[in-house]
Amino acid sequence: MLRELHRSENSLARTLLLMADRHRAEHEVFHVARDIAGWSQEHVERIVACAERRGLHISRSASAGAPAVVERVVQRASTAVTSRPETGLLLLADLRRLHRKAAGVSLDWEVLAQAAQAMKERDVFELASSCHPQTLRQMRWANAQLKVHAPQVIAS
């Protein structure tokens, strides 16, 4: 389960960072997405530490954000499409994807917490208990942004 959480938190962090770069013109999306991507990156580090205490080896290298080449391409593309009407639809699609991904990570944390509690693995339970609320906040932020942007995009 730790390996799956490691993979899904890395994926969530990458999704947030790519979304931030893709929607640079939306300042709140850009800044908040980058900030909350840091939570997932921190979760990855904590998962790796917990796994190591159990003798499991999980690579830390996957915790980095998007590769530099991908970031440059996304930045250039975001600059090119900021004034196009499709940009709003792309933002809605990205926010929906983010919400679904955060919901999946939230479920993973819940499963891990329940298993840790049943197996009396106190440190794993504490890890899940401290990381899960931030994942829920990521999901709620995506939902709030959908509520803000959907009426504007769909009405235009």
Residue pairs with C-beta under 8 A, 6 or more apart in sequence:
1 108
1 111
1 112
1 115
2 47
2 50
2 51
2 54
2 56
2 58
2 112
2 124
3 51
3 56
3 58
4 108
5 43
5 47
5 105
5 108
5 109
5 112
6 44
6 47
6 48
6 51
6 58
6 62
7 62
8 101
8 104
8 105
8 108
9 40
9 41
9 43
9 44
9 47
9 105
10 40
10 44
10 62
10 63
11 101
12 37
12 40
12 98
12 101
12 102
12 105
12 135
12 138
13 37
13 38
13 40
13 41
13 44
13 63
13 65
14 65
14 66
15 94
15 97
15 98
15 101
16 33
16 34
16 36
16 37
16 40
16 98
16 138
17 33
17 34
17 37
17 65
17 66
17 71
18 66
18 70
18 71
18 74
19 29
19 33
19 94
19 95
19 98
20 29
20 30
20 31
20 33
20 34
20 37
21 30
21 66
21 71
21 74
21 75
21 78
22 74
22 77
22 78
22 90
22 94
23 29
23 30
23 33
23 78
23 87
23 90
23 91
23 94
24 30
24 75
24 78
24 79
24 82
25 78
25 82
25 87
26 91
28 145
29 91
29 145
32 141
36 134
36 137
36 138
36 141
37 65
39 134
39 135
39 137
39 138
40 105
40 135
40 138
41 63
41 65
43 131
43 134
43 135
44 60
44 62
44 63
45 60
45 63
46 127
46 131
47 58
47 127
48 58
48 59
48 60
48 63
50 123
50 124
50 127
51 57
51 58
52 58
53 123
65 71
66 74
81 87
81 90
85 156
88 149
88 152
88 153
88 156
89 153
91 149
91 153
92 146
92 149
92 150
92 153
95 142
95 145
95 146
95 149
96 142
96 146
98 138
98 142
99 139
99 142
99 143
99 146
102 135
102 136
102 138
102 139
102 142
103 139
105 135
105 138
106 132
106 135
106 136
106 139
109 128
109 131
109 132
109 135
110 128
110 132
112 124
112 127
112 128
113 125
113 128
113 129
113 132
115 121
115 124
116 122
116 124
116 125
116 127
116 128
117 125
